């Protein structure tokens, strides 16, 4: 009903809050808020991750002259990885994640991680030669044989592994949203990884493999697919292609300190004893 003031003009009716009742829209908003709070719980997010994770790898390998018996006897040391421009800070994380998987899958191998390799090189005063070795590789794509042999002697191994990070990308795409809120997103990481294994005895490439992988899952949270996750997925696939003997799964990992292994020759019984940690 319209009302007027004393001057004959129309005035708005008085509305009290007690006269207003919640409508269907308010009820839907309340239900949505409750449901969203439940969905954002940790259990729901973890369950969604485990049921929607997908990995699409593409792998190429070339086994040149790496034999399983030589691989087990000689051992392998990781040298500094190379990377595409803008990914230089990821080198150590790349080597750490890859080495962790290799140690778990191949406990029969004598594995020298990157930090121990660098420590052995610095301890013996080979830093300048090591840096020059990589400078030559950057220009010509090849490691000097004498430099490889010095690194191998410092680590007590025959084979040297170099990782190359060709590309790494993280993405997030909204799949479902409501009222301006992103409820469900697709988290994706893509990596292009390359592994070369060099034989220090003759300076040749004994084995190489390339792997390109895309790892994705649906998520209710803001986290991304971590670099560690996708590197380790790629590592599992590449390591599965390395030559191995039937008895490798029955042995334990040997990843002790490098100190004391200098000059060990894996082709001799005394050198093998040093590689196994039994040398005096």
Backbone bond lengths (Angstrom), bond angles and torsions (degrees), N, CA, C in turn:
res aa  C-N    CA-C-N  psi(-1)  N-CA   C-N-CA  omega(-1)  CA-C   N-CA-C  phi
1 X - - - 1.460 - - 1.516 109.73 -
2 X 1.311 119.29 132.22 1.446 124.25 -178.24 1.520 108.68 -80.87
3 X 1.304 115.59 146.76 1.466 122.66 177.76 1.510 108.90 -126.73
4 X 1.327 115.70 158.65 1.464 120.82 178.69 1.502 109.31 -125.75
5 X 1.335 114.58 156.89 1.457 118.44 175.44 1.524 109.04 -91.77
6 X 1.292 117.59 -172.60 1.449 120.96 -175.62 1.516 113.21 -66.66
7 X 1.324 120.05 -19.79 1.442 122.54 -177.95 1.517 112.39 -95.35
8 X 1.288 117.67 4.34 1.453 121.68 176.85 1.507 115.11 88.28
9 X 1.375 116.69 3.12 1.470 119.43 177.71 1.516 110.23 -84.75
10 X 1.332 113.85 152.77 1.463 119.17 178.24 1.521 109.96 -74.37
11 X 1.336 118.47 143.81 1.470 124.39 176.72 1.524 109.02 -126.95
12 X 1.322 115.92 151.81 1.474 120.66 179.93 1.515 110.07 -71.84
13 X 1.309 117.87 143.73 1.467 120.59 177.83 1.514 110.91 -68.83
14 X 1.257 117.95 153.41 1.459 122.61 177.05 1.523 109.45 -78.57
15 X 1.369 115.12 135.17 1.469 120.66 179.12 1.516 108.11 -122.99
16 X 1.321 116.12 124.62 1.447 121.14 178.64 1.525 109.86 -100.58
17 X 1.388 116.57 145.21 1.476 120.68 -178.92 1.523 111.50 -60.79
18 X 1.285 116.30 -29.56 1.471 118.81 -179.11 1.515 111.76 -67.91
19 X 1.362 116.10 -20.01 1.473 118.83 179.43 1.526 112.88 -82.34
20 X 1.379 117.42 -10.79 1.472 120.92 -176.57 1.516 108.98 -93.26
21 X 1.317 117.11 129.85 1.466 122.80 178.57 1.521 109.11 -113.06
22 X 1.376 118.67 142.73 1.473 121.98 179.25 1.518 110.81 -59.56
23 X 1.305 115.25 134.38 1.442 120.97 179.36 1.516 112.35 -96.89
24 X 1.333 117.70 -177.68 1.462 122.01 -179.93 1.526 113.36 -59.53
25 X 1.333 117.67 -33.87 1.476 120.01 -178.77 1.515 110.89 -64.65
26 X 1.344 116.25 -44.69 1.460 119.56 179.38 1.520 111.58 -63.58
27 X 1.316 116.39 -36.95 1.465 119.61 178.53 1.526 111.28 -65.17
28 X 1.338 116.80 -41.31 1.462 120.28 178.51 1.519 111.69 -65.24
29 X 1.324 116.46 -39.68 1.461 119.61 178.54 1.524 111.17 -63.68
30 X 1.307 116.58 -39.37 1.467 119.81 178.83 1.523 110.97 -64.41
31 X 1.344 116.80 -43.67 1.463 120.25 178.83 1.526 111.15 -64.26
32 X 1.324 116.13 -40.09 1.466 120.09 179.48 1.530 111.39 -63.70
33 X 1.335 116.88 -41.24 1.459 120.68 -179.99 1.523 110.97 -63.73
34 X 1.337 116.04 -40.76 1.471 119.43 178.89 1.527 110.68 -66.29
35 X 1.324 116.28 -45.03 1.466 119.52 179.58 1.508 112.52 -63.28
36 X 1.334 116.88 -39.70 1.463 120.42 179.67 1.518 110.94 -64.48
37 X 1.318 117.27 -40.15 1.462 120.32 179.17 1.519 111.16 -62.80
38 X 1.339 116.63 -37.92 1.462 120.08 178.70 1.518 111.52 -69.18
39 X 1.322 116.03 -39.82 1.457 119.81 -178.51 1.516 112.82 -67.07
40 X 1.324 116.47 -32.73 1.452 120.06 -177.17 1.514 112.74 -78.22
41 X 1.292 118.89 1.97 1.452 121.88 177.13 1.515 111.07 -65.93
42 X 1.344 115.86 154.05 1.456 120.43 -177.31 1.510 113.68 -60.30
43 X 1.318 117.49 -39.55 1.472 120.44 -178.37 1.516 111.08 -62.70
44 X 1.324 116.68 -43.72 1.466 119.62 -179.76 1.513 110.94 -64.44
45 X 1.332 117.77 -39.82 1.458 121.28 -179.56 1.516 111.17 -65.61
46 X 1.346 117.04 -43.32 1.458 120.17 179.69 1.521 111.62 -65.56
47 X 1.312 117.22 -40.19 1.464 120.32 179.08 1.513 110.90 -64.63
48 X 1.314 116.48 -39.71 1.457 120.30 178.77 1.517 110.64 -64.97
49 X 1.341 117.20 -39.52 1.452 121.10 178.81 1.516 111.61 -61.74
50 X 1.336 117.23 -45.60 1.453 120.71 -176.70 1.517 113.26 -69.34
51 X 1.307 117.67 -26.41 1.464 120.04 -176.65 1.523 113.57 -94.28
52 X 1.323 117.99 -15.94 1.463 119.93 -176.11 1.528 113.64 -114.86
53 X 1.346 118.52 -3.28 1.471 119.74 -176.92 1.517 111.07 -66.76
54 X 1.315 116.16 134.57 1.460 122.79 179.56 1.515 109.39 -132.43
55 X 1.339 115.54 144.05 1.459 121.24 177.69 1.520 108.20 -132.91
56 X 1.330 115.96 125.93 1.460 121.15 -178.71 1.522 109.74 -121.35
57 X 1.359 117.85 88.16 1.465 120.46 -177.01 1.530 112.54 -93.28
58 X 1.312 114.64 150.45 1.454 122.53 170.87 1.524 107.05 -128.54
59 X 1.335 117.02 118.98 1.458 121.48 -171.45 1.518 111.14 -124.39
60 X 1.344 115.42 137.53 1.457 122.76 173.23 1.519 108.30 -129.96
61 X 1.324 117.33 131.55 1.462 121.08 178.92 1.521 109.67 -132.62
62 X 1.323 115.04 152.98 1.453 121.38 175.92 1.527 108.00 -138.87
63 X 1.314 115.99 105.74 1.465 121.63 177.35 1.526 107.90 -87.44
64 X 1.325 116.39 107.90 1.461 120.61 -172.94 1.530 111.02 -88.70
65 X 1.306 117.39 -66.79 1.472 119.12 178.91 1.531 111.67 -143.94
66 X 1.324 116.91 27.16 1.460 120.90 179.04 1.526 109.44 -89.04
67 X 1.334 116.06 114.63 1.470 121.73 178.79 1.523 109.50 -102.60
68 X 1.325 115.36 146.66 1.462 120.10 -174.53 1.520 112.45 -60.70
69 X 1.343 117.86 -40.13 1.461 120.13 -178.61 1.532 111.45 -67.62
70 X 1.326 116.70 -38.96 1.469 119.79 176.76 1.525 110.84 -67.96
71 X 1.316 115.66 -37.95 1.463 121.00 -179.29 1.517 110.52 -62.79
72 X 1.321 116.42 -44.48 1.458 120.34 -179.73 1.521 111.53 -69.33
73 X 1.324 116.95 -39.47 1.466 120.35 -177.93 1.521 112.03 -73.05
74 X 1.339 117.13 -37.87 1.454 120.59 -173.19 1.505 115.34 -83.04
75 X 1.332 117.79 -29.96 1.458 120.33 -176.16 1.516 111.67 76.08
76 X 1.333 116.37 170.11 1.459 121.23 -176.28 1.524 110.04 -142.98
77 X 1.326 115.72 138.16 1.462 121.93 178.23 1.523 109.02 -121.29
78 X 1.316 116.11 141.45 1.463 121.13 179.04 1.524 109.41 -90.24
79 X 1.334 115.21 131.24 1.452 120.71 173.52 1.530 108.18 -105.71
80 X 1.319 116.48 174.17 1.460 121.35 -173.37 1.528 111.70 -58.72
81 X 1.322 118.64 126.51 1.466 120.87 177.80 1.527 111.06 -69.37
82 X 1.310 115.09 161.84 1.464 121.10 170.66 1.522 107.78 -109.93
83 X 1.328 116.41 162.21 1.459 119.65 -176.32 1.509 110.11 -151.29
84 X 1.321 114.90 162.78 1.453 120.84 174.89 1.525 109.35 -71.30
85 X 1.310 115.93 160.24 1.462 120.79 179.37 1.531 110.40 -59.26
86 X 1.313 115.33 131.02 1.455 120.85 -178.79 1.509 113.69 97.46
87 X 1.347 117.74 -10.30 1.459 122.00 -179.71 1.528 111.78 -113.45
88 X 1.316 117.88 16.90 1.462 120.84 -174.91 1.533 112.56 -61.14
89 X 1.329 117.01 -33.78 1.461 120.46 -177.31 1.528 112.62 -73.24
90 X 1.320 117.33 -8.41 1.467 120.71 -177.67 1.524 112.89 -94.54
91 X 1.325 118.59 1.64 1.468 120.84 -174.76 1.523 112.24 -61.87
92 X 1.334 116.60 -49.88 1.460 119.54 -177.14 1.525 111.61 -65.49
93 X 1.340 116.43 -40.61 1.464 119.77 178.31 1.517 110.88 -63.92
94 X 1.318 116.94 -37.38 1.464 121.57 177.75 1.521 111.04 -62.08
95 X 1.334 116.92 -50.00 1.462 120.77 -179.10 1.523 111.55 -63.97
96 X 1.339 117.17 -39.74 1.464 121.03 -178.75 1.528 111.29 -63.71
97 X 1.329 116.64 -47.07 1.466 120.45 -178.26 1.522 111.61 -66.73
98 X 1.324 117.01 -40.79 1.464 120.18 -179.29 1.531 110.82 -67.93
99 X 1.327 117.05 -43.45 1.465 120.73 -179.28 1.523 111.06 -62.28
100 X 1.319 116.73 -38.20 1.466 120.75 179.96 1.529 111.37 -59.55
101 X 1.326 116.40 -41.82 1.464 119.71 179.48 1.522 110.92 -71.03
102 X 1.330 117.88 -41.17 1.464 120.72 179.44 1.520 110.99 -61.33
103 X 1.321 117.60 -40.06 1.457 120.85 178.66 1.528 111.84 -64.76
104 X 1.326 116.53 -35.78 1.470 119.48 -179.57 1.521 112.00 -74.13
105 X 1.335 116.87 -40.91 1.462 120.24 -175.06 1.525 112.23 -82.20
106 X 1.342 116.32 -32.81 1.462 119.77 -176.88 1.535 110.93 -121.09
107 X 1.336 116.99 71.97 1.471 119.32 179.13 1.522 112.95 -70.02
108 X 1.324 117.81 -8.42 1.463 120.93 179.08 1.526 112.56 -79.76
109 X 1.323 117.60 -12.07 1.456 121.13 -174.68 1.522 111.70 -94.10
110 X 1.321 115.49 146.69 1.462 121.99 169.85 1.532 106.60 -85.05
111 X 1.328 117.64 109.39 1.465 123.19 -172.20 1.523 109.27 -115.47
112 X 1.321 115.90 127.26 1.462 122.05 176.01 1.522 107.89 -109.97
113 X 1.326 118.77 109.68 1.467 121.48 179.76 1.526 111.66 -65.45
114 X 1.329 115.42 165.30 1.456 121.62 -177.65 1.538 113.26 -57.01
115 X 1.336 120.86 -45.65 1.474 119.06 -179.45 1.527 113.14 -58.58
116 X 1.346 117.33 -38.11 1.456 119.87 179.04 1.522 111.03 -70.56
117 X 1.329 116.90 -35.18 1.465 119.98 176.04 1.517 111.05 -61.94
118 X 1.329 116.25 -48.59 1.457 120.46 -179.31 1.531 111.25 -63.55
119 X 1.317 117.04 -38.41 1.464 120.58 179.17 1.528 111.07 -64.54
120 X 1.343 116.49 -42.95 1.461 120.40 179.94 1.526 111.25 -64.37
121 X 1.331 116.83 -39.98 1.469 121.39 179.99 1.526 110.24 -65.58
122 X 1.306 116.89 -44.97 1.457 120.91 -179.53 1.519 111.25 -67.74
123 X 1.321 116.70 -36.46 1.460 121.06 -179.50 1.527 111.65 -63.80
124 X 1.327 116.43 -33.52 1.460 120.89 -178.42 1.526 112.93 -93.65
125 X 1.322 117.30 4.46 1.454 119.85 177.81 1.513 114.28 71.97
126 X 1.328 117.43 33.10 1.461 121.82 -177.93 1.528 112.60 -103.37
127 X 1.314 117.21 16.84 1.461 120.04 -174.09 1.526 112.26 -61.38
128 X 1.304 117.32 -45.26 1.471 120.58 -178.19 1.526 111.56 -63.83
129 X 1.321 116.89 -42.72 1.462 120.44 179.37 1.534 110.80 -67.79
130 X 1.318 115.56 -36.03 1.461 119.70 178.45 1.534 110.15 -65.09
131 X 1.317 116.61 -44.06 1.464 120.42 178.22 1.524 111.26 -63.40
132 X 1.334 117.55 -40.37 1.455 120.93 179.04 1.516 111.28 -66.98
133 X 1.320 116.44 -33.56 1.462 120.54 177.55 1.524 111.06 -59.79
134 X 1.319 116.73 -40.95 1.461 120.43 179.83 1.523 112.24 -76.84
135 X 1.308 116.13 -29.63 1.460 118.92 176.11 1.533 110.13 -66.33
136 X 1.326 116.32 -41.75 1.465 120.00 176.19 1.526 111.04 -64.29
137 X 1.309 115.83 -37.53 1.468 119.47 179.67 1.521 110.70 -66.84
138 X 1.324 116.57 -38.48 1.462 120.14 179.65 1.530 111.25 -62.35
139 X 1.320 116.75 -34.90 1.460 121.00 -177.06 1.521 112.72 -85.95
140 X 1.341 116.87 -37.33 1.471 120.16 -172.08 1.521 114.33 -118.02
141 X 1.329 118.12 -9.99 1.465 120.28 -179.63 1.510 113.89 73.12
142 X 1.338 117.87 24.29 1.454 121.05 -179.04 1.523 109.28 -144.11
143 X 1.341 115.79 143.64 1.455 121.18 176.43 1.527 109.79 -94.50
144 X 1.320 116.10 138.11 1.453 121.18 178.24 1.530 110.36 -64.98
145 X 1.328 116.44 134.15 1.464 120.50 -174.85 1.529 111.68 -62.77
146 X 1.337 117.49 -43.29 1.456 119.68 -178.98 1.528 111.41 -64.88
147 X 1.320 115.89 -37.54 1.462 119.12 177.87 1.528 110.64 -66.19
148 X 1.332 116.80 -41.23 1.464 120.19 176.95 1.523 111.52 -60.02
149 X 1.314 116.33 -41.33 1.461 119.78 -179.11 1.524 111.66 -65.54
150 X 1.320 117.62 -36.93 1.467 120.27 178.93 1.528 111.10 -67.70
151 X 1.335 116.56 -39.96 1.462 119.87 177.29 1.527 110.10 -66.10
152 X 1.334 116.38 -41.16 1.453 120.28 179.31 1.523 111.41 -63.81
153 X 1.325 117.09 -41.60 1.458 120.12 178.23 1.526 111.17 -65.40
154 X 1.323 116.49 -37.52 1.465 120.00 179.85 1.522 111.82 -64.75
155 X 1.319 117.22 -33.39 1.470 121.43 -177.83 1.523 112.77 -97.69
156 X 1.327 117.57 -6.75 1.459 120.02 180.00 1.508 113.62 70.38
157 X 1.320 117.30 29.34 1.463 121.38 -179.46 1.525 109.68 -127.25
158 X 1.308 114.87 166.75 1.468 120.74 176.24 1.523 111.62 -98.54
159 X 1.340 116.72 -38.35 1.462 120.66 -173.96 1.531 110.64 -104.94
160 X 1.333 114.54 145.46 1.456 121.92 178.32 1.519 109.11 -122.96
161 X 1.330 116.27 131.93 1.464 121.95 -177.39 1.516 110.15 -108.92
162 X 1.322 115.56 130.55 1.459 119.74 174.18 1.518 109.61 -123.23
163 X 1.313 115.08 127.78 1.455 122.46 176.48 1.519 109.74 -96.00
164 X 1.327 115.67 147.14 1.464 121.10 175.55 1.521 108.24 -128.94
165 X 1.310 115.74 126.03 1.464 121.73 177.39 1.524 107.84 -97.28
166 X 1.337 115.71 101.85 1.454 120.14 -177.84 1.512 113.27 -77.85
167 X 1.337 116.60 -34.77 1.465 120.51 -178.94 1.517 109.05 -164.63
168 X 1.320 115.27 149.17 1.467 121.85 173.58 1.517 107.80 -151.32
169 X 1.332 115.52 127.59 1.466 120.39 -176.30 1.522 110.23 -142.99
170 X 1.329 115.93 138.53 1.460 122.66 175.96 1.522 109.09 -117.82
171 X 1.325 116.54 135.80 1.459 121.52 -178.18 1.524 110.12 -137.22
172 X 1.331 114.58 158.28 1.457 121.83 176.27 1.523 108.31 -141.84
173 X 1.332 116.49 125.87 1.458 121.66 179.80 1.521 110.22 -125.05
174 X 1.327 115.81 132.73 1.451 120.65 -179.63 1.525 110.35 -74.10
175 X 1.341 116.25 129.86 1.460 121.47 179.06 1.518 112.59 -106.21
176 X 1.334 116.72 -30.04 1.457 120.38 -177.11 1.518 109.06 -152.47
177 X 1.333 116.40 133.41 1.449 121.03 178.79 1.516 110.74 -147.74
178 X 1.326 115.10 161.53 1.458 120.47 179.75 1.521 109.03 -151.40
179 X 1.320 115.61 134.27 1.453 122.25 177.31 1.523 111.86 55.15
180 X 1.347 116.00 36.95 1.450 120.87 178.36 1.505 115.07 82.43
181 X 1.334 118.50 1.29 1.460 122.54 179.87 1.522 109.81 -102.44
182 X 1.359 116.19 135.80 1.452 121.27 175.19 1.521 108.75 -86.20
183 X 1.314 116.64 111.45 1.459 120.96 -175.68 1.519 111.13 -93.18
184 X 1.321 118.41 -45.37 1.453 122.71 -176.22 1.521 109.32 -127.99
185 X 1.343 115.61 129.13 1.459 121.15 -178.79 1.515 110.55 -130.20
186 X 1.333 116.29 151.58 1.455 122.57 173.67 1.520 108.61 -97.99
187 X 1.333 116.28 116.65 1.459 122.26 178.71 1.525 108.47 -96.64
188 X 1.322 116.73 128.90 1.460 121.44 -175.29 1.520 110.75 -135.42
189 X 1.331 115.70 137.86 1.463 122.09 171.65 1.521 108.47 -129.32
190 X 1.326 115.97 138.16 1.455 122.12 179.27 1.515 108.89 -124.76
191 X 1.338 116.32 137.27 1.458 121.06 -179.00 1.521 109.91 -138.01
192 X 1.331 115.34 145.68 1.466 121.58 172.20 1.522 106.93 -124.58
193 X 1.334 115.61 116.36 1.457 122.42 -169.92 1.525 109.70 -125.62
194 X 1.332 114.70 143.28 1.454 120.63 -179.17 1.524 108.61 -134.78
195 X 1.333 116.82 136.75 1.463 122.04 -179.93 1.526 109.63 -127.10
196 X 1.338 115.98 127.99 1.455 122.25 174.12 1.520 109.45 -120.66
197 X 1.331 116.20 136.00 1.458 121.93 176.35 1.525 107.75 -115.67
198 X 1.335 115.68 119.52 1.460 122.49 -177.18 1.527 110.14 -101.95
199 X 1.338 115.89 139.71 1.459 122.44 175.75 1.521 107.63 -94.32
200 X 1.339 116.73 115.29 1.464 120.12 -175.74 1.522 112.72 -72.74
201 X 1.326 117.50 -17.48 1.456 118.77 -177.77 1.522 112.19 -66.12
202 X 1.334 116.83 -41.62 1.461 119.17 -179.57 1.531 112.97 -123.57
203 X 1.339 117.98 3.12 1.450 121.27 177.88 1.514 115.07 75.03
204 X 1.328 117.31 19.65 1.468 120.97 -176.95 1.521 111.68 -97.31
205 X 1.330 115.56 160.13 1.464 121.60 171.89 1.527 107.19 -83.58
206 X 1.332 116.47 115.61 1.463 120.74 -175.84 1.522 112.73 -89.33
207 X 1.330 117.01 -27.04 1.471 120.68 -176.22 1.519 107.76 -161.56
208 X 1.322 116.46 145.29 1.450 119.94 174.47 1.521 109.64 -150.67
209 X 1.315 114.41 151.41 1.460 120.06 179.81 1.517 110.80 -152.39
210 X 1.317 116.19 147.77 1.458 122.68 178.82 1.520 108.78 -125.59
211 X 1.320 116.14 143.06 1.452 120.95 -177.79 1.510 110.26 -143.30
212 X 1.321 115.72 127.51 1.461 121.55 174.17 1.523 107.50 -119.69
213 X 1.301 116.08 127.41 1.459 120.16 -172.39 1.521 110.75 -139.47
214 X 1.339 115.24 145.74 1.460 122.80 173.77 1.518 108.15 -124.34
215 X 1.312 116.58 119.05 1.459 123.19 -179.09 1.521 108.22 -112.89
216 X 1.346 117.00 126.50 1.463 120.38 -176.60 1.524 110.83 -142.22
217 X 1.333 115.42 157.43 1.459 121.88 173.65 1.519 109.32 -160.61
218 X 1.318 115.15 159.59 1.464 121.21 175.42 1.524 108.71 -84.99
219 X 1.323 116.49 142.72 1.454 119.79 -175.71 1.524 110.92 -144.01
220 X 1.341 114.25 147.73 1.459 121.68 174.49 1.521 111.36 -100.09
221 X 1.327 116.30 -8.81 1.461 121.56 -177.32 1.523 110.16 -106.77
222 X 1.319 116.39 -176.97 1.455 121.70 -175.49 1.530 113.17 -94.86
223 X 1.340 118.13 1.25 1.457 119.23 -175.45 1.526 111.05 -72.38
224 X 1.349 115.34 155.50 1.459 121.98 175.97 1.526 109.64 -104.27
225 X 1.338 116.08 167.82 1.458 120.22 170.22 1.526 106.63 -71.35
226 X 1.318 117.81 116.24 1.462 121.38 -172.57 1.521 111.23 -70.30
227 X 1.322 114.17 157.64 1.459 119.66 176.52 1.514 110.99 -63.21
228 X 1.322 117.19 -39.21 1.456 120.79 179.36 1.522 111.17 -58.59
229 X 1.329 117.24 -42.51 1.463 120.90 -177.94 1.516 111.75 -61.52
230 X 1.327 117.12 -48.18 1.455 119.14 -175.20 1.528 111.43 -76.09
231 X 1.341 117.96 -32.01 1.467 119.95 175.89 1.524 110.12 -64.14
232 X 1.322 116.57 -42.56 1.457 119.17 -179.01 1.525 112.23 -69.67
233 X 1.333 117.80 -32.74 1.459 119.89 174.30 1.528 110.48 -64.69
234 X 1.326 116.46 -42.97 1.462 120.52 177.84 1.526 110.89 -66.13
235 X 1.334 116.54 -39.17 1.459 120.72 -179.99 1.522 111.40 -62.48
236 X 1.314 117.19 -41.76 1.464 119.98 179.18 1.525 111.22 -58.71
237 X 1.315 115.56 -40.39 1.456 119.34 -178.35 1.524 111.37 -70.39
238 X 1.317 117.86 -43.08 1.464 121.08 179.87 1.532 111.24 -68.24
239 X 1.322 117.43 -43.98 1.462 121.09 -178.83 1.518 111.16 -62.87
240 X 1.326 116.90 -32.21 1.466 120.65 179.19 1.522 111.96 -63.61
241 X 1.326 117.96 -20.89 1.457 121.69 -179.70 1.524 113.23 -92.65
242 X 1.334 118.02 -5.43 1.461 119.97 179.12 1.526 110.56 -71.81
243 X 1.337 117.85 145.65 1.475 119.76 179.17 1.518 110.71 -63.70
244 X 1.319 116.44 138.33 1.461 121.12 -178.84 1.508 109.15 -148.86
245 X 1.320 115.04 157.60 1.463 120.97 175.51 1.508 109.52 -96.78
246 X 1.328 115.23 166.69 1.467 119.94 -175.73 1.515 112.40 -68.93
247 X 1.336 117.17 -21.78 1.466 119.74 -174.22 1.514 113.12 -95.46
248 X 1.354 117.33 4.86 1.463 118.40 -172.78 1.517 112.70 -64.48
249 X 1.323 118.43 -28.55 1.461 120.73 -176.75 1.515 112.57 -75.14
250 X 1.357 117.00 -11.34 1.459 119.95 -178.07 1.521 112.87 -93.01
251 X 1.332 117.47 0.65 1.449 120.80 -177.18 1.526 110.21 -105.34
252 X 1.292 116.30 163.51 1.464 121.53 179.56 1.507 109.29 -103.29
253 X 1.319 114.81 157.74 1.465 119.93 -177.45 1.520 110.64 -70.00
254 X 1.356 114.86 143.58 1.453 121.33 176.44 1.519 107.33 -123.56
255 X 1.294 115.61 97.68 1.468 119.95 -176.78 1.514 111.00 -131.47
256 X 1.325 116.43 41.56 1.450 121.60 -178.18 1.508 112.22 -71.66
257 X 1.328 117.23 179.06 1.465 121.57 -177.64 1.515 111.60 -64.69
258 X 1.311 115.42 154.29 1.461 121.32 -177.04 1.513 111.38 -81.21
259 X 1.324 117.24 -25.52 1.454 120.39 -174.28 1.524 110.76 -56.13
260 X 1.345 116.25 132.41 1.453 120.70 -179.10 1.498 113.54 95.17
261 X 1.355 118.12 -3.56 1.459 120.97 -177.64 1.520 111.84 -100.27
262 X 1.315 118.54 0.61 1.446 120.37 -176.05 1.523 110.60 -60.25
263 X 1.329 114.16 132.66 1.449 120.14 175.30 1.508 113.92 82.36
264 X 1.349 119.22 5.24 1.458 120.44 179.96 1.511 109.99 -68.43
265 X 1.306 115.95 128.88 1.467 121.21 179.06 1.509 108.62 -104.07
266 X 1.333 119.68 112.45 1.456 121.60 -175.85 1.511 113.38 -66.65
267 X 1.330 118.62 -13.50 1.463 120.30 -178.79 1.521 112.26 -82.94
268 X 1.343 118.31 -9.25 1.457 121.71 179.82 1.507 109.91 -110.87
269 X 1.357 115.27 159.76 1.459 119.23 -178.65 1.516 111.14 -67.44
270 X 1.358 117.42 -37.91 1.459 119.30 178.96 1.512 111.25 -68.29
271 X 1.324 116.21 -39.13 1.469 119.96 177.65 1.496 111.13 -64.10
272 X 1.341 117.51 -40.62 1.460 120.32 178.95 1.515 111.31 -64.94
273 X 1.353 115.69 -34.88 1.467 118.65 177.84 1.514 110.66 -64.26
274 X 1.348 117.22 -36.55 1.457 120.11 177.39 1.508 111.13 -68.18
275 X 1.329 116.92 -39.91 1.450 119.81 179.10 1.502 111.51 -63.16
276 X 1.323 117.65 -32.99 1.456 121.52 -178.77 1.524 112.01 -85.98
277 X 1.348 116.01 0.70 1.476 118.55 178.93 1.499 113.85 83.40
278 X 1.362 117.81 11.69 1.467 120.15 -177.76 1.520 112.00 -106.23
279 X 1.323 117.82 0.94 1.443 120.83 -179.46 1.512 112.00 -74.23
280 X 1.311 116.52 149.25 1.468 122.30 -179.47 1.523 109.49 -95.06
